[in-house]
Amino acid sequence: MLMVNIADAKAKLSEYVDAVARGERVIICNRNVPVAELRPVEQAPEKPRDLAPMYPGHTFMTDAFFEPLPDDELREWHDNPVFPVTNRPVRVAETRASYARPARKATRTKRRK
């Protein structure tokens, strides 16, 4: 692991990038305090993905998937409204947070005559 200050990193960036490509980690410091790290980018896997679950005959559905729903569940799906009507007003947002700053009052400016 290499530790370098910002000025050195700016002056010799290509050398440090080569070191990272060889497998080293480079820590960049600001006045000897670590602030960033150069490390190699993780390469994507080169082998093809396994698509076997997508081929016919490799499904994970059971035969129950194709059976009709019971009558009571069908009634719940079809008889209930999507947005139930209530007499209460709909609240979209919660109450104002206690830590939020209060709104500023509008100030009047005097007009010059």
Summary of the structure (lengths in Angstrom):
residues: 113
radius of gyration: 32.2
end to end distance: 72.7
largest distance: 86.9
contacts: 137
relative contact order: 0.08
helix: 27%
strand: 13%
